[in-house]
Amino acid sequence: MNTEEIKIKVPSGTARMFEKASEEEREKYGLLLSFLVGRASQTREERIERFKEIAHRAGEQAKAAGLTPGKLEKILNEER
């Protein structure tokens, strides 16, 4: 993934926390910001479509792993 450095204005406390963060934490913050900016730029319809795609893919993976409607029902009805 190609990355670029950007400069944004944030509250002073946020800037101090970022400056004190480890490189690993800073990378996580960058990924989170990238996700949030990407999500904010999507329309509601695009977010719904993306959710449907993820749900469909999860269903296909569950079927491939042997999860059946009966097994799912049993899991959902188990007491905790």
C-alpha positions as protocol buffer text, in pm:
chain_id: "A"
residue {
  index: 1
  type: MET
  ca { x: 0 y: 0 z: 0 }
}
residue {
  index: 2
  type: ASN
  ca { x: 138 y: 337 z: -97 }
}
residue {
  index: 3
  type: THR
  ca { x: 119 y: 597 z: 177 }
}
residue {
  index: 4
  type: GLU
  ca { x: 162 y: 970 z: 199 }
}
residue {
  index: 5
  type: GLU
  ca { x: 213 y: 1192 z: 497 }
}
residue {
  index: 6
  type: ILE
  ca { x: -55 y: 1455 z: 558 }
}
residue {
  index: 7
  type: LYS
  ca { x: -89 y: 1741 z: 799 }
}
residue {
  index: 8
  type: ILE
  ca { x: -419 y: 1797 z: 980 }
}
residue {
  index: 9
  type: LYS
  ca { x: -530 y: 2021 z: 1266 }
}
residue {
  index: 10
  type: VAL
  ca { x: -641 y: 1840 z: 1580 }
}
residue {
  index: 11
  type: PRO
  ca { x: -694 y: 1947 z: 1942 }
}
residue {
  index: 12
  type: SER
  ca { x: -368 y: 2000 z: 2135 }
}
residue {
  index: 13
  type: GLY
  ca { x: -431 y: 1702 z: 2363 }
}
residue {
  index: 14
  type: THR
  ca { x: -474 y: 1475 z: 2063 }
}
residue {
  index: 15
  type: ALA
  ca { x: -151 y: 1602 z: 1911 }
}
residue {
  index: 16
  type: ARG
  ca { x: 39 y: 1535 z: 2235 }
}
residue {
  index: 17
  type: MET
  ca { x: -102 y: 1182 z: 2259 }
}
residue {
  index: 18
  type: PHE
  ca { x: 0 y: 1114 z: 1900 }
}
residue {
  index: 19
  type: GLU
  ca { x: 351 y: 1249 z: 1960 }
}
residue {
  index: 20
  type: LYS
  ca { x: 392 y: 1017 z: 2262 }
}
residue {
  index: 21
  type: ALA
  ca { x: 256 y: 713 z: 2077 }
}
residue {
  index: 22
  type: SER
  ca { x: 479 y: 431 z: 1961 }
}
residue {
  index: 23
  type: GLU
  ca { x: 534 y: 376 z: 1589 }
}
residue {
  index: 24
  type: GLU
  ca { x: 294 y: 79 z: 1602 }
}
residue {
  index: 25
  type: GLU
  ca { x: 24 y: 291 z: 1767 }
}
residue {
  index: 26
  type: ARG
  ca { x: 76 y: 568 z: 1512 }
}
residue {
  index: 27
  type: GLU
  ca { x: 30 y: 315 z: 1232 }
}
residue {
  index: 28
  type: LYS
  ca { x: -296 y: 201 z: 1390 }
}
residue {
  index: 29
  type: TYR
  ca { x: -413 y: 562 z: 1417 }
}
residue {
  index: 30
  type: GLY
  ca { x: -334 y: 610 z: 1048 }
}
residue {
  index: 31
  type: LEU
  ca { x: -536 y: 303 z: 953 }
}
residue {
  index: 32
  type: LEU
  ca { x: -827 y: 420 z: 1166 }
}
residue {
  index: 33
  type: LEU
  ca { x: -820 y: 766 z: 1012 }
}
residue {
  index: 34
  type: SER
  ca { x: -805 y: 616 z: 664 }
}
residue {
  index: 35
  type: PHE
  ca { x: -1108 y: 399 z: 743 }
}
residue {
  index: 36
  type: LEU
  ca { x: -1306 y: 690 z: 888 }
}
residue {
  index: 37
  type: VAL
  ca { x: -1231 y: 925 z: 597 }
}
residue {
  index: 38
  type: GLY
  ca { x: -1317 y: 652 z: 347 }
}
residue {
  index: 39
  type: ARG
  ca { x: -1642 y: 573 z: 525 }
}
residue {
  index: 40
  type: ALA
  ca { x: -1739 y: 938 z: 553 }
}
residue {
  index: 41
  type: SER
  ca { x: -1699 y: 979 z: 180 }
}
residue {
  index: 42
  type: GLN
  ca { x: -1938 y: 691 z: 103 }
}
residue {
  index: 43
  type: THR
  ca { x: -2308 y: 742 z: 52 }
}
residue {
  index: 44
  type: ARG
  ca { x: -2557 y: 557 z: 269 }
}
residue {
  index: 45
  type: GLU
  ca { x: -2640 y: 334 z: -26 }
}
residue {
  index: 46
  type: GLU
  ca { x: -2273 y: 247 z: -76 }
}
residue {
  index: 47
  type: ARG
  ca { x: -2237 y: 155 z: 292 }
}
residue {
  index: 48
  type: ILE
  ca { x: -2548 y: -64 z: 275 }
}
residue {
  index: 49
  type: GLU
  ca { x: -2419 y: -237 z: -40 }
}
residue {
  index: 50
  type: ARG
  ca { x: -2081 y: -297 z: 125 }
}
residue {
  index: 51
  type: PHE
  ca { x: -2254 y: -447 z: 429 }
}
residue {
  index: 52
  type: LYS
  ca { x: -2457 y: -679 z: 206 }
}
residue {
  index: 53
  type: GLU
  ca { x: -2139 y: -792 z: 30 }
}
residue {
  index: 54
  type: ILE
  ca { x: -1968 y: -868 z: 361 }
}
residue {
  index: 55
  type: ALA
  ca { x: -2275 y: -1051 z: 496 }
}
residue {
  index: 56
  type: HIS
  ca { x: -2299 y: -1259 z: 178 }
}
residue {
  index: 57
  type: ARG
  ca { x: -1930 y: -1348 z: 193 }
}
residue {
  index: 58
  type: ALA
  ca { x: -1964 y: -1446 z: 562 }
}
residue {
  index: 59
  type: GLY
  ca { x: -2259 y: -1668 z: 474 }
}
residue {
  index: 60
  type: GLU
  ca { x: -2066 y: -1838 z: 196 }
}
residue {
  index: 61
  type: GLN
  ca { x: -1772 y: -1901 z: 429 }
}
residue {
  index: 62
  type: ALA
  ca { x: -2004 y: -2040 z: 697 }
}
residue {
  index: 63
  type: LYS
  ca { x: -2160 y: -2280 z: 445 }
}
residue {
  index: 64
  type: ALA
  ca { x: -1816 y: -2390 z: 326 }
}
residue {
  index: 65
  type: ALA
  ca { x: -1721 y: -2459 z: 689 }
}
residue {
  index: 66
  type: GLY
  ca { x: -2027 y: -2682 z: 733 }
}
residue {
  index: 67
  type: LEU
  ca { x: -2261 y: -2446 z: 917 }
}
residue {
  index: 68
  type: THR
  ca { x: -2620 y: -2536 z: 839 }
}
residue {
  index: 69
  type: PRO
  ca { x: -2940 y: -2351 z: 935 }
}
residue {
  index: 70
  type: GLY
  ca { x: -3006 y: -2623 z: 1194 }
}
residue {
  index: 71
  type: LYS
  ca { x: -2661 y: -2590 z: 1350 }
}
residue {
  index: 72
  type: LEU
  ca { x: -2696 y: -2212 z: 1356 }
}
residue {
  index: 73
  type: GLU
  ca { x: -3036 y: -2237 z: 1527 }
}
residue {
  index: 74
  type: LYS
  ca { x: -2888 y: -2471 z: 1790 }
}
residue {
  index: 75
  type: ILE
  ca { x: -2599 y: -2231 z: 1855 }
}
residue {
  index: 76
  type: LEU
  ca { x: -2833 y: -1932 z: 1884 }
}
residue {
  index: 77
  type: ASN
  ca { x: -3062 y: -2116 z: 2128 }
}
residue {
  index: 78
  type: GLU
  ca { x: -2784 y: -2233 z: 2360 }
}
residue {
  index: 79
  type: GLU
  ca { x: -2798 y: -2083 z: 2708 }
}
residue {
  index: 80
  type: ARG
  ca { x: -2495 y: -1895 z: 2821 }
}
